[in-house]
Every structure is written in C-alpha cells, then in structure tokens.
Amino acid sequence: RMLDKNPESRIVVPEIKLHPWVTRHGAEPLPSEDENCTLVEVTEEEVENSVKHIPSLATVILVKTMIRKRSFGNPFEGSRREERSFSAPGNLLVKRGSEDGLRGPDPPPVGEEEVLL
C-alpha cells in the first residue's frame, strides 16, 4: 500500500506506525512521539570534545593499504625516482625527469588516424 500512486487509497504514516509488519504484530510497538522526541541538551564541552580531527580520504586509504599489505615502512620511499603508470598495461614504470618532480617535455599529440591504425 505504500507504493500506491493514488493518495486516496495509499497508507498514511500513522497507519504505517501501527501496521503489524512494522510492530511485529504488536510485539514491538513504536514509541509515541512524546517518548521519541525528547529534547537533548548538549554542553559546550561535549561539542568541543566530540570531533578532534577528520583525516583526509587519501590518508585513510594510505593507512588501510599499509595495514592490508603489512607494510609499515615509508610509503613515499622510491616515489621520487619512479611511479607506476595506471593507464599503461602491465607493470610499466615511468621514470621521472629530476628529483624536484619536474618531468621532461610531453610526448607529441596523436591524431585520430594514428590511433585507428
């Protein structure tokens, strides 16, 4: 009845709250609005102590990868010398141009006719 497109015959929220499927045939009735909607007061101290710092997603992924691989060394060791190419097949490594992270000139552009050959 919840999916009924006709608003006249569709079940309404008060009926849903009393429906046997929701209440397990009366064994687990939902609390009343008065019981369920009490005002919760939060102190300034609780707000200050609630969230200290949320790490960046990249940090979380790095830590999870280190734990999964049981690799607790420096995760950035060697990244100055070479990096994996995620777009190339296999285990192709791309050498970097210099230690400061600058690369050499970009490869020449490829036209459509060269790609299709």
N, C-alpha and C positions, 0 to 999 in steps of 0.2 A: 504494500500500500504506500510505502514511502516514495516509490518511483512513479506513482500515478500522476499523469500530467494534468488531470482535472483537479483544480484546487477544491472543488466542492466535495469530492469523494476521497481526496488524499488524507492520510492520517496527519494529525497535528501533534506538536511537541508534547502537550500534556498527556495525550493518549499514548505516545511513544514511551514516556516515562513510566507508565503503568502497564505496558504490554508484557505479557508472560515471557516472551523471549528475552527482554531486557532485564526483567526481575527474577529470572529463573523460576518462573511460576510462583512468584511471591516469596521465594526463599531469600532473595537478596534485594529488597526494595531500595530504590534510590533515596538518598536523604532529601529532606524537604529543603526548600530554598533558604529558610531561616537557619537550618543546621549547616548547609553547604556554603552559605555566603556570609560568613563572619568576617569582620574587618580585622586584618592582620597589621599590626603596627611594627615598623622596623626602626631600630635605633640608628643613629649616625655611625656608631661604632660597628654595627653589623654591616652597614653599607661599605664602610672603609675596609673591612676585613673580608668582604665577600669575594672579590676578584683582584688578584695582585697583578698578574701579567698573563696575557694570552700570547703564546709563541706563534710565530708566523707559520703558515701551512708548509712552507719549504723546510723549516726546521723540524717540524713534526715528521714529515716524510723522510728526511735525512736520518733522524733518530730511529724511526721504525725500520728503515733499511739496514742501518748499522746493527740493530738488535737481531733482525732476521738473519743477517749474514754472519753474526757473531764477530764483527769486525770493529774493534774499538780503537784502531789507530787513527791517525789524522786523515779525515775523509777527503781533504783537499790536497794531500801529498800527491805529486805527479800531475795534478791538473794544470800546472804551469807549463809542463812540457808537451802534453798531448791530451786530446779529448776524444771521446767516442763520437762518431757521426751517426745520429739516429735515423738519418734519411738514407744512408748508404747500406747496401746489403752486407751481410756477414759481419766480420769483426774489423772493418776498415777503420784505421786510426787516422786522424787529421792532425798533422804537425802544426804547431803554432809558429808564427814568424819570429817573435822575440819574447823575452821574459816579461815585458811590460804588457803583454796581452794584445799587442797590435799585430794584425795579420798582413800578409802581402796583398798585392792587388787582386781584385775579384776576377774570376775567370770571365772570358768574353761571353756576351749574351748568345743564346742559342735560339735560332729561328724555328718556326713550326715545321718547315720542310726538313730540317736536320733531325728533329725529334722523331718524325714519322719514318725516317729511313732505317 
